[in-house]
Amino acid sequence: MKLEIETLRADRHKLAETAASALGGRHRLLAMVASDEKEIGVDRFVLRYFFAAGEPGRVLALETTAPESDPTYASLTTLFPAAAWSEREAFDLFGVRPAGHPDLRPLVLHEDFPEGVHPLRKDYRHDRVEPRVPRRAFTFPKVEGDGVFEIPVGPIHAGIIEPGHFRFQVMGDTVLHLEAKLFYTHRGLEKRAEGMDVGEGVRLAEQICGVCAVSHALSYAQAVEGIAGLEVPPRALYLRSLFAELERLYNHVGDIANICAGVGFAYGSNHGARWKEALMQLNARVAGHRYLRGAVVPGGAARDVADRQLDDIARTVAEVRDNIGQIVHDALGNPIVHDRFKKTGVLWKDIAVKFGAVGPAARASKIDMDASRDFPHAAYPHLSFEVPVLEDGDVLARFVIRAL
């Protein structure tokens, strides 16, 4: 089964109207991407919204263009709240304005970046250095009243997570409003990638995220292969899925440990970190890199796996599975931990759908979706596997989903 993409084009001023009539409530927004195509097209800017079409392997692309003289279009955010950040990002980086967007504060470019400068336009040099300007005010909704406190956190954190500044407005244990400000380490990698050969490009792609080397390299490789019409050998497809699963496993185990750390359950966090380390050492033995860099390349895979390594994988994964199962059992059997997890951070299904939740967060909120199953790639169309789905949408459900 191959991915099928159907394209629907619309007038930029009637984009929301077209989306409402053609899509209704049957489609789920997957991504929105803006691009500057002045060099190859009549209109300078192209905006593409990609929607899950309701059945595996099918995607609907809604496309519109905007001229350089008036780069405005009708925002889809009121129809699809998941588009909010993507449209703000496109406004920051390209200067295309989504008319009717409810919140066009800077997202990627912070308050000391010059206004009217858009660093992903084609005529912007990647080595250009912008002078900082006096900071504009960072505005956000405020909750006021007796017993309401505002707690600032970050952007520098004690661990190794990327920086983020958070303003919590709380009353007791209840969070009334959270304002998250991220993108402190935005590096302009899309602009840097322009003109690179594919070998350099895949190395750049796998460094976008510290723990997503395979997923980003695979996405890049598949884009190159689609453009070039390349067929990937069957063994390489299976190797890609194997590497993707190794990446998925160490991240799930690490998150199980981190969730335990969030409630002060040191046994779970320490032993979870221990078994994450076991998986990362396995990565190094199998692929030559703890984070699996260099394993996936355009055209195939750069690493093969011998029988002895398959045996090593089977042994290590079985050992980690059994030990993580014990950690999860002990965590859920601890009344304090269970109480802290239960009914905390509830994400109801309708909200999860509106804001485009994916992965474990979506499946813990009763959304039966899985990219490996629903959007065929690598060897996944040839594999059979269960996709667990829970319905409570709280921290407990997300913890259990990762364990499952």
TIBATOR-21475 format. One record per residue (C-alpha): residue number from 1; residue in three letters; x, y, z. Coordinates in Angstrom, 3 decimals. Layout:
+-----+-----+----------+----------+----------+
|   i |  aa |       c1 |       c2 |       c3 |
+-----+-----+----------+----------+----------+
| NUM | Ala |        X |        Y |        Z |
...
+-----+-----+----------+----------+----------+
// end
This chain:
+-----+-----+----------+----------+----------+
|   i |  aa |       c1 |       c2 |       c3 |
+-----+-----+----------+----------+----------+
|   1 | Met |    0.000 |    0.000 |    0.000 |
|   2 | Lys |    1.348 |    3.415 |   -1.018 |
|   3 | Leu |    0.433 |    6.811 |    0.304 |
|   4 | Glu |   -2.107 |    8.580 |   -1.918 |
|   5 | Ile |   -2.263 |   12.390 |   -1.888 |
|   6 | Glu |   -5.195 |   14.214 |   -3.470 |
|   7 | Thr |   -4.700 |   17.957 |   -4.022 |
|   8 | Leu |   -7.519 |   20.509 |   -3.808 |
|   9 | Arg |   -6.697 |   24.081 |   -4.848 |
|  10 | Ala |   -8.548 |   27.119 |   -3.537 |
|  11 | Asp |   -8.582 |   30.899 |   -3.840 |
|  12 | Arg |   -6.606 |   32.388 |   -0.940 |
|  13 | His |   -9.491 |   34.613 |    0.150 |
|  14 | Lys |  -11.920 |   31.674 |    0.088 |
|  15 | Leu |   -9.606 |   29.154 |    1.711 |
|  16 | Ala |  -11.645 |   28.842 |    4.916 |
|  17 | Glu |  -14.883 |   28.691 |    2.944 |
|  18 | Thr |  -13.499 |   25.922 |    0.725 |
|  19 | Ala |  -12.183 |   23.986 |    3.715 |
|  20 | Ala |  -15.533 |   24.200 |    5.497 |
|  21 | Ser |  -17.500 |   22.924 |    2.506 |
|  22 | Ala |  -15.032 |   20.310 |    1.226 |
|  23 | Leu |  -13.717 |   18.929 |    4.488 |
|  24 | Gly |  -16.432 |   19.383 |    7.092 |
|  25 | Gly |  -15.660 |   17.440 |   10.255 |
|  26 | Arg |  -14.387 |   14.319 |    8.532 |
|  27 | His |  -10.755 |   15.337 |    8.077 |
|  28 | Arg |   -7.979 |   15.810 |   10.612 |
|  29 | Leu |   -5.224 |   18.389 |   10.073 |
|  30 | Leu |   -1.790 |   16.761 |    9.957 |
|  31 | Ala |    0.462 |   19.665 |    8.984 |
|  32 | Met |    0.585 |   23.070 |    7.332 |
|  33 | Val |    3.637 |   24.151 |    5.323 |
|  34 | Ala |    4.451 |   27.485 |    3.689 |
|  35 | Ser |    7.084 |   27.978 |    0.992 |
|  36 | Asp |    8.566 |   30.751 |   -1.110 |
|  37 | Glu |    8.360 |   29.562 |   -4.728 |
|  38 | Lys |    9.123 |   32.795 |   -6.542 |
|  39 | Glu |   11.855 |   31.094 |   -8.558 |
|  40 | Ile |    9.539 |   28.435 |  -10.010 |
|  41 | Gly |    6.023 |   29.910 |   -9.900 |
|  42 | Val |    3.875 |   32.906 |  -10.750 |
|  43 | Asp |    2.770 |   33.737 |   -7.201 |
|  44 | Arg |    5.537 |   33.963 |   -4.656 |
|  45 | Phe |    4.105 |   32.085 |   -1.681 |
|  46 | Val |    2.404 |   28.689 |   -1.572 |
|  47 | Leu |    0.538 |   27.359 |    1.477 |
|  48 | Arg |   -0.348 |   23.694 |    1.783 |
|  49 | Tyr |   -2.514 |   22.112 |    4.468 |
|  50 | Phe |   -2.386 |   18.316 |    4.740 |
|  51 | Phe |   -5.344 |   16.404 |    6.148 |
|  52 | Ala |   -5.903 |   12.762 |    7.027 |
|  53 | Ala |   -8.681 |   11.737 |    4.646 |
|  54 | Gly |  -10.316 |    9.250 |    7.000 |
|  55 | Glu |   -8.838 |    6.004 |    5.699 |
|  56 | Pro |   -5.316 |    4.533 |    5.876 |
|  57 | Gly |   -2.908 |    5.695 |    3.232 |
|  58 | Arg |   -4.949 |    8.680 |    2.002 |
|  59 | Val |   -4.077 |   12.353 |    2.489 |
|  60 | Leu |   -5.855 |   15.441 |    1.185 |
|  61 | Ala |   -3.732 |   18.516 |    0.433 |
|  62 | Leu |   -5.501 |   21.881 |    0.414 |
|  63 | Glu |   -3.349 |   24.380 |   -1.471 |
|  64 | Thr |   -3.447 |   28.117 |   -2.115 |
|  65 | Thr |   -1.045 |   30.814 |   -3.314 |
|  66 | Ala |   -0.410 |   34.422 |   -2.304 |
|  67 | Pro |    1.403 |   37.125 |   -4.313 |
|  68 | Glu |    4.320 |   39.145 |   -3.011 |
|  69 | Ser |    2.298 |   42.366 |   -3.384 |
|  70 | Asp |   -0.419 |   41.185 |   -0.957 |
|  71 | Pro |    0.647 |   38.043 |    0.956 |
|  72 | Thr |   -2.606 |   37.492 |    2.840 |
|  73 | Tyr |   -4.973 |   34.523 |    2.936 |
|  74 | Ala |   -7.972 |   33.343 |    4.962 |
|  75 | Ser |   -6.837 |   31.633 |    8.178 |
|  76 | Leu |   -8.077 |   28.112 |    8.951 |
|  77 | Thr |   -7.374 |   28.370 |   12.687 |
|  78 | Thr |  -10.975 |   28.982 |   13.712 |
|  79 | Leu |  -11.988 |   25.820 |   11.803 |
|  80 | Phe |   -8.913 |   23.777 |   12.710 |
|  81 | Pro |   -7.263 |   25.055 |   15.929 |
|  82 | Ala |   -4.301 |   22.745 |   15.220 |
|  83 | Ala |   -3.298 |   25.180 |   12.459 |
|  84 | Ala |   -2.707 |   28.049 |   14.923 |
|  85 | Trp |    1.019 |   27.611 |   15.500 |
|  86 | Ser |    1.792 |   26.664 |   11.888 |
|  87 | Glu |    0.110 |   29.814 |   10.587 |
|  88 | Arg |    1.941 |   31.936 |   13.163 |
|  89 | Glu |    5.238 |   30.303 |   12.190 |
|  90 | Ala |    4.578 |   31.012 |    8.496 |
|  91 | Phe |    3.791 |   34.642 |    9.371 |
|  92 | Asp |    7.080 |   34.959 |   11.285 |
|  93 | Leu |    9.294 |   33.272 |    8.710 |
|  94 | Phe |    7.660 |   34.228 |    5.387 |
|  95 | Gly |    5.480 |   37.247 |    6.189 |
|  96 | Val |    2.291 |   35.631 |    4.860 |
|  97 | Arg |   -0.585 |   36.963 |    6.957 |
|  98 | Pro |   -3.497 |   34.693 |    7.911 |
|  99 | Ala |   -6.501 |   37.018 |    7.926 |
| 100 | Gly |   -8.831 |   36.214 |   10.811 |
| 101 | His |   -6.205 |   34.464 |   12.943 |
| 102 | Pro |   -7.067 |   35.084 |   16.615 |
| 103 | Asp |   -3.468 |   35.391 |   17.883 |
| 104 | Leu |   -0.622 |   36.662 |   15.686 |
| 105 | Arg |    1.925 |   37.333 |   18.419 |
| 106 | Pro |    5.506 |   36.323 |   17.452 |
| 107 | Leu |    6.021 |   32.586 |   17.825 |
| 108 | Val |    9.408 |   31.524 |   16.421 |
| 109 | Leu |   11.018 |   34.969 |   16.289 |
| 110 | His |   11.142 |   36.578 |   19.718 |
| 111 | Glu |   10.441 |   40.157 |   20.741 |
| 112 | Asp |   13.969 |   41.465 |   20.058 |
| 113 | Phe |   13.984 |   40.343 |   16.400 |
| 114 | Pro |   13.452 |   43.172 |   13.870 |
| 115 | Glu |    9.889 |   43.486 |   12.617 |
| 116 | Gly |    9.284 |   42.988 |    8.893 |
| 117 | Val |   12.283 |   40.651 |    8.461 |
| 118 | His |   11.340 |   37.132 |    7.342 |
| 119 | Pro |   14.314 |   34.731 |    7.337 |
| 120 | Leu |   12.847 |   31.889 |    5.258 |
| 121 | Arg |   12.257 |   33.959 |    2.160 |
| 122 | Lys |   14.447 |   32.937 |   -0.764 |
| 123 | Asp |   16.224 |   36.286 |   -0.941 |
| 124 | Tyr |   17.344 |   36.059 |    2.707 |
| 125 | Arg |   20.960 |   34.841 |    3.043 |
| 126 | His |   21.501 |   32.075 |    5.585 |
| 127 | Asp |   24.644 |   33.756 |    6.982 |
| 128 | Arg |   22.964 |   37.126 |    7.540 |
| 129 | Val |   23.154 |   38.394 |   11.122 |
| 130 | Glu |   20.272 |   40.493 |   12.431 |
| 131 | Pro |   20.888 |   43.224 |   15.025 |
| 132 | Arg |   18.808 |   42.896 |   18.149 |
| 133 | Val |   16.213 |   45.610 |   18.715 |
| 134 | Pro |   14.544 |   46.877 |   21.936 |
| 135 | Arg |   12.275 |   44.133 |   23.183 |
| 136 | Arg |    8.575 |   44.461 |   22.580 |
| 137 | Ala |    6.281 |   43.546 |   25.453 |
| 138 | Phe |    5.510 |   39.840 |   25.867 |
| 139 | Thr |    1.744 |   39.852 |   26.370 |
| 140 | Phe |   -0.440 |   36.981 |   27.503 |
| 141 | Pro |   -3.822 |   36.505 |   29.206 |
| 142 | Lys |   -3.794 |   36.971 |   32.969 |
| 143 | Val |   -6.041 |   35.451 |   35.598 |
| 144 | Glu |   -6.568 |   37.616 |   38.645 |
| 145 | Gly |   -8.335 |   37.236 |   41.943 |
| 146 | Asp |   -7.855 |   36.151 |   45.538 |
| 147 | Gly |   -5.622 |   33.130 |   45.861 |
| 148 | Val |   -4.277 |   33.292 |   42.273 |
| 149 | Phe |   -0.501 |   33.140 |   41.927 |
| 150 | Glu |    1.729 |   33.423 |   38.851 |
| 151 | Ile |    4.742 |   31.099 |   38.780 |
| 152 | Pro |    7.456 |   31.674 |   36.144 |
| 153 | Val |    9.578 |   28.679 |   35.103 |
| 154 | Gly |   12.578 |   28.732 |   32.744 |
| 155 | Pro |   13.740 |   29.260 |   30.095 |
| 156 | Ile |   16.840 |   27.675 |   31.649 |
| 157 | His |   16.102 |   24.308 |   33.264 |
| 158 | Ala |   17.992 |   22.018 |   35.586 |
| 159 | Gly |   18.068 |   19.092 |   33.158 |
| 160 | Ile |   19.090 |   18.831 |   29.506 |
| 161 | Ile |   15.698 |   19.606 |   27.939 |
| 162 | Glu |   15.609 |   22.443 |   25.434 |
| 163 | Pro |   14.806 |   25.882 |   26.877 |
| 164 | Gly |   11.241 |   27.006 |   27.340 |
| 165 | His |    9.659 |   29.746 |   29.431 |
| 166 | Phe |    6.361 |   28.951 |   31.148 |
| 167 | Arg |    3.992 |   31.180 |   33.100 |
| 168 | Phe |    1.667 |   29.170 |   35.337 |
| 169 | Gln |   -1.296 |   30.974 |   36.863 |
| 170 | Val |   -2.511 |   28.734 |   39.624 |
| 171 | Met |   -4.877 |   28.496 |   42.524 |
| 172 | Gly |   -3.642 |   25.729 |   44.790 |
| 173 | Asp |   -2.987 |   22.656 |   42.603 |
| 174 | Thr |   -5.249 |   23.917 |   39.824 |
| 175 | Val |   -3.586 |   25.487 |   36.763 |
| 176 | Leu |   -5.941 |   28.234 |   35.577 |
| 177 | His |   -3.790 |   29.317 |   32.633 |
| 178 | Leu |   -0.439 |   28.244 |   31.185 |
| 179 | Glu |    1.441 |   30.431 |   28.742 |
| 180 | Ala |    4.255 |   28.530 |   27.027 |
| 181 | Lys |    6.990 |   30.365 |   25.144 |
| 182 | Leu |    9.329 |   28.072 |   23.241 |
| 183 | Phe |   11.640 |   28.226 |   20.193 |
| 184 | Tyr |   14.645 |   29.696 |   22.014 |
| 185 | Thr |   16.886 |   27.379 |   19.990 |
| 186 | His |   15.324 |   28.019 |   16.584 |
| 187 | Arg |   18.342 |   27.696 |   14.280 |
| 188 | Gly |   16.989 |   28.331 |   10.788 |
| 189 | Leu |   17.833 |   24.825 |    9.637 |
| 190 | Glu |   15.452 |   24.981 |    6.676 |
| 191 | Lys |   17.385 |   27.941 |    5.275 |
| 192 | Arg |   20.696 |   26.240 |    6.060 |
| 193 | Ala |   19.581 |   23.146 |    4.126 |
| 194 | Glu |   19.041 |   25.087 |    0.901 |
| 195 | Gly |   21.691 |   24.094 |   -1.652 |
| 196 | Met |   23.078 |   21.180 |    0.375 |
| 197 | Asp |   23.680 |   17.869 |   -1.348 |
| 198 | Val |   21.568 |   15.016 |   -0.008 |
| 199 | Gly |   24.415 |   13.553 |    2.046 |
| 200 | Glu |   24.835 |   16.794 |    3.950 |
| 201 | Gly |   21.080 |   17.270 |    4.104 |
| 202 | Val |   20.332 |   13.970 |    5.800 |
| 203 | Arg |   23.049 |   14.627 |    8.381 |
| 204 | Leu |   21.496 |   18.011 |    9.113 |
| 205 | Ala |   18.001 |   16.490 |    9.326 |
| 206 | Glu |   18.997 |   13.888 |   11.895 |
| 207 | Gln |   20.388 |   16.613 |   14.166 |
| 208 | Ile |   17.139 |   18.625 |   14.293 |
| 209 | Cys |   16.159 |   16.806 |   17.488 |
| 210 | Gly |   18.484 |   15.066 |   19.918 |
| 211 | Val |   16.368 |   11.908 |   20.247 |
| 212 | Cys |   14.659 |   11.760 |   16.815 |
| 213 | Ala |   17.576 |   10.999 |   14.487 |
| 214 | Val |   15.890 |    8.088 |   12.702 |
| 215 | Ser |   12.472 |    9.683 |   12.297 |
| 216 | His |   13.886 |   12.892 |   10.825 |
| 217 | Ala |   16.447 |   11.130 |    8.623 |
| 218 | Leu |   13.715 |    8.798 |    7.378 |
| 219 | Ser |   11.403 |   11.719 |    6.564 |
| 220 | Tyr |   14.189 |   13.475 |    4.672 |
| 221 | Ala |   15.215 |   10.319 |    2.825 |
| 222 | Gln |   11.641 |    9.565 |    1.772 |
| 223 | Ala |   11.231 |   13.126 |    0.462 |
| 224 | Val |   14.397 |   12.774 |   -1.642 |
| 225 | Glu |   13.326 |    9.341 |   -2.893 |
| 226 | Gly |    9.880 |   10.626 |   -3.825 |
| 227 | Ile |   11.367 |   13.487 |   -5.858 |
| 228 | Ala |   13.941 |   11.231 |   -7.542 |
| 229 | Gly |   11.614 |    8.261 |   -8.118 |
| 230 | Leu |   13.891 |    5.910 |   -6.200 |
| 231 | Glu |   12.795 |    2.429 |   -5.138 |
| 232 | Val |   14.275 |    1.330 |   -1.793 |
| 233 | Pro |   15.382 |   -2.330 |   -1.554 |
| 234 | Pro |   13.126 |   -4.518 |    0.640 |
| 235 | Arg |   15.879 |   -5.323 |    3.154 |
| 236 | Ala |   16.574 |   -1.616 |    3.624 |
| 237 | Leu |   12.865 |   -1.007 |    4.297 |
| 238 | Tyr |   12.926 |   -3.580 |    7.104 |
| 239 | Leu |   16.166 |   -2.149 |    8.490 |
| 240 | Arg |   14.547 |    1.297 |    8.568 |
| 241 | Ser |   11.610 |   -0.043 |   10.565 |
| 242 | Leu |   13.988 |   -1.845 |   12.909 |
| 243 | Phe |   15.964 |    1.331 |   13.574 |
| 244 | Ala |   12.734 |    3.320 |   14.004 |
| 245 | Glu |   11.523 |    0.806 |   16.593 |
| 246 | Leu |   14.806 |    0.945 |   18.508 |
| 247 | Glu |   14.439 |    4.736 |   18.604 |
| 248 | Arg |   10.818 |    4.507 |   19.702 |
| 249 | Leu |   11.641 |    2.048 |   22.501 |
| 250 | Tyr |   14.356 |    4.048 |   24.233 |
| 251 | Asn |   12.189 |    7.174 |   24.078 |
| 252 | His |    9.174 |    5.425 |   25.615 |
| 253 | Val |   11.314 |    3.935 |   28.388 |
| 254 | Gly |   12.894 |    7.334 |   29.022 |
| 255 | Asp |    9.488 |    8.978 |   29.260 |
| 256 | Ile |    8.227 |    6.331 |   31.689 |
| 257 | Ala |   11.223 |    7.240 |   33.881 |
| 258 | Asn |   10.570 |   10.980 |   33.473 |
| 259 | Ile |    6.904 |   10.685 |   34.416 |
| 260 | Cys |    7.970 |    8.877 |   37.594 |
| 261 | Ala |   10.463 |   11.683 |   38.262 |
| 262 | Gly |    7.654 |   14.223 |   37.941 |
| 263 | Val |    5.947 |   12.855 |   41.039 |
| 264 | Gly |    9.123 |   12.134 |   42.997 |
| 265 | Phe |    9.001 |    8.351 |   42.529 |
| 266 | Ala |   12.785 |    7.893 |   42.551 |
| 267 | Tyr |   12.693 |    4.100 |   42.203 |
| 268 | Gly |   10.838 |    4.390 |   38.902 |
| 269 | Ser |   12.896 |    7.266 |   37.530 |
| 270 | Asn |   16.290 |    5.761 |   38.458 |
| 271 | His |   15.587 |    2.253 |   37.223 |
| 272 | Gly |   13.789 |    3.576 |   34.151 |
| 273 | Ala |   16.891 |    5.597 |   33.293 |
| 274 | Arg |   18.984 |    2.475 |   33.828 |
| 275 | Trp |   16.964 |    0.501 |   31.264 |
| 276 | Lys |   16.905 |    3.387 |   28.814 |
| 277 | Glu |   20.700 |    3.288 |   29.018 |
| 278 | Ala |   20.612 |   -0.452 |   28.267 |
| 279 | Leu |   18.665 |    0.281 |   25.079 |
| 280 | Met |   21.030 |    3.061 |   24.056 |
| 281 | Gln |   24.030 |    0.791 |   24.519 |
| 282 | Leu |   22.179 |   -1.710 |   22.326 |
| 283 | Asn |   21.815 |    1.010 |   19.675 |
| 284 | Ala |   25.573 |    1.554 |   19.753 |
| 285 | Arg |   26.258 |   -2.171 |   19.331 |
| 286 | Val |   23.786 |   -2.545 |   16.466 |
| 287 | Ala |   24.116 |    0.733 |   14.557 |
| 288 | Gly |   27.384 |    2.214 |   15.808 |
| 289 | His |   25.737 |    5.216 |   17.490 |
| 290 | Arg |   23.778 |    5.571 |   20.729 |
| 291 | Tyr |   21.266 |    7.892 |   19.061 |
| 292 | Leu |   21.215 |    5.861 |   15.809 |
| 293 | Arg |   22.693 |    8.638 |   13.700 |
| 294 | Gly |   23.988 |    7.578 |   10.311 |
| 295 | Ala |   21.708 |    4.536 |   10.064 |
| 296 | Val |   19.210 |    5.846 |    7.474 |
| 297 | Val |   20.295 |    7.490 |    4.213 |
| 298 | Pro |   18.502 |    8.421 |    0.979 |
| 299 | Gly |   18.146 |    5.260 |   -1.097 |
| 300 | Gly |   18.280 |    2.811 |    1.767 |
| 301 | Ala |   20.133 |    2.125 |    5.002 |
| 302 | Ala |   23.802 |    2.680 |    5.823 |
| 303 | Arg |   23.935 |   -0.147 |    8.373 |
| 304 | Asp |   23.141 |   -3.809 |    7.962 |
| 305 | Val |   22.331 |   -6.094 |   10.907 |
| 306 | Ala |   23.867 |   -9.542 |   11.328 |
| 307 | Asp |   22.198 |  -12.573 |   12.950 |
| 308 | Arg |   24.234 |  -12.163 |   16.134 |
| 309 | Gln |   23.002 |   -8.583 |   16.417 |
| 310 | Leu |   19.401 |   -9.732 |   15.962 |
| 311 | Asp |   19.955 |  -12.167 |   18.818 |
| 312 | Asp |   21.393 |   -9.325 |   20.906 |
| 313 | Ile |   18.314 |   -7.189 |   20.138 |
| 314 | Ala |   15.923 |   -9.984 |   21.092 |
| 315 | Arg |   17.690 |  -10.664 |   24.404 |
| 316 | Thr |   18.056 |   -7.020 |   25.405 |
| 317 | Val |   14.505 |   -6.021 |   24.479 |
| 318 | Ala |   13.062 |   -8.999 |   26.389 |
| 319 | Glu |   15.097 |   -8.081 |   29.463 |
| 320 | Val |   14.070 |   -4.415 |   29.284 |
| 321 | Arg |   10.409 |   -5.350 |   28.717 |
| 322 | Asp |   10.320 |   -7.532 |   31.823 |
| 323 | Asn |   12.037 |   -4.954 |   34.016 |
| 324 | Ile |    9.974 |   -2.023 |   32.766 |
| 325 | Gly |    6.884 |   -4.141 |   33.388 |
| 326 | Gln |    7.954 |   -4.487 |   37.007 |
| 327 | Ile |    8.579 |   -0.740 |   37.344 |
| 328 | Val |    5.135 |    0.041 |   35.915 |
| 329 | His |    3.530 |   -2.539 |   38.204 |
| 330 | Asp |    5.232 |   -1.042 |   41.260 |
| 331 | Ala |    4.391 |    2.528 |   40.247 |
| 332 | Leu |    0.707 |    1.810 |   39.704 |
| 333 | Gly |    0.616 |   -0.224 |   42.907 |
| 334 | Asn |    1.882 |    2.747 |   44.897 |
| 335 | Pro |   -1.217 |    4.648 |   46.116 |
| 336 | Ile |    0.582 |    8.031 |   46.191 |
| 337 | Val |    1.893 |    7.669 |   42.630 |
| 338 | His |   -1.438 |    6.387 |   41.358 |
| 339 | Asp |   -3.262 |    9.284 |   43.001 |
| 340 | Arg |   -0.884 |   11.853 |   41.457 |
| 341 | Phe |   -1.373 |   10.314 |   37.988 |
| 342 | Lys |   -5.135 |    9.803 |   38.081 |
| 343 | Lys |   -7.307 |   12.672 |   36.750 |
| 344 | Thr |   -4.242 |   14.907 |   36.337 |
| 345 | Gly |   -3.678 |   16.805 |   33.083 |
| 346 | Val |   -6.826 |   15.452 |   31.470 |
| 347 | Leu |   -6.944 |   15.890 |   27.688 |
| 348 | Trp |  -10.445 |   15.100 |   26.485 |
| 349 | Lys |  -10.862 |   13.534 |   23.043 |
| 350 | Asp |  -12.616 |   16.520 |   21.443 |
| 351 | Ile |   -9.852 |   18.885 |   22.582 |
| 352 | Ala |   -7.154 |   16.424 |   21.465 |
| 353 | Val |   -8.725 |   16.293 |   17.995 |
| 354 | Lys |   -9.016 |   20.082 |   17.706 |
| 355 | Phe |   -5.404 |   20.685 |   18.649 |
| 356 | Gly |   -3.968 |   17.840 |   16.593 |
| 357 | Ala |   -2.603 |   15.592 |   19.335 |
| 358 | Val |   -0.624 |   12.647 |   17.966 |
| 359 | Gly |    1.189 |    9.575 |   19.255 |
| 360 | Pro |    0.715 |    8.404 |   22.853 |
| 361 | Ala |   -1.086 |   11.624 |   23.827 |
| 362 | Ala |   -3.741 |   10.989 |   21.160 |
| 363 | Arg |   -4.114 |    7.272 |   21.876 |
| 364 | Ala |   -4.493 |    7.931 |   25.608 |
| 365 | Ser |   -7.423 |   10.208 |   24.712 |
| 366 | Lys |   -9.408 |    7.617 |   22.726 |
| 367 | Ile |   -8.044 |    8.552 |   19.276 |
| 368 | Asp |   -7.263 |    5.400 |   17.316 |
| 369 | Met |   -4.429 |    6.634 |   15.119 |
| 370 | Asp |   -0.888 |    5.461 |   14.511 |
| 371 | Ala |    1.462 |    6.835 |   11.846 |
| 372 | Ser |    3.117 |    3.461 |   11.250 |
| 373 | Arg |   -0.240 |    1.871 |   10.481 |
| 374 | Asp |   -2.195 |    4.743 |    8.929 |
| 375 | Phe |    0.495 |    6.316 |    6.732 |
| 376 | Pro |    2.439 |    3.421 |    5.166 |
| 377 | His |    6.205 |    3.772 |    5.054 |
| 378 | Ala |    9.328 |    1.655 |    5.481 |
| 379 | Ala |    8.321 |   -1.985 |    6.116 |
| 380 | Tyr |    5.288 |   -1.206 |    8.302 |
| 381 | Pro |    2.693 |   -2.117 |    5.622 |
| 382 | His |    4.068 |   -5.692 |    5.771 |
| 383 | Leu |    3.924 |   -5.958 |    9.567 |
| 384 | Ser |    1.058 |   -6.840 |   11.881 |
| 385 | Phe |    0.825 |   -5.119 |   15.262 |
| 386 | Glu |   -1.735 |   -3.927 |   17.770 |
| 387 | Val |   -2.323 |   -0.239 |   18.505 |
| 388 | Pro |   -3.413 |    0.217 |   22.145 |
| 389 | Val |   -5.992 |    2.939 |   22.811 |
| 390 | Leu |   -7.225 |    4.202 |   26.193 |
| 391 | Glu |   -9.925 |    6.754 |   26.941 |
| 392 | Asp |   -9.291 |    8.654 |   30.188 |
| 393 | Gly |   -6.799 |   11.129 |   28.678 |
| 394 | Asp |   -4.946 |   11.760 |   31.956 |
| 395 | Val |   -1.326 |   11.266 |   33.022 |
| 396 | Leu |   -2.172 |    7.741 |   34.140 |
| 397 | Ala |   -3.491 |    6.851 |   30.685 |
| 398 | Arg |   -0.440 |    8.343 |   28.966 |
| 399 | Phe |    1.880 |    6.458 |   31.331 |
| 400 | Val |    0.095 |    3.153 |   30.646 |
| 401 | Ile |   -0.039 |    3.772 |   26.878 |
| 402 | Arg |    3.738 |    4.122 |   26.808 |
| 403 | Ala |    4.135 |    0.933 |   28.803 |
| 404 | Leu |    1.770 |   -0.956 |   26.493 |
+-----+-----+----------+----------+----------+
// end
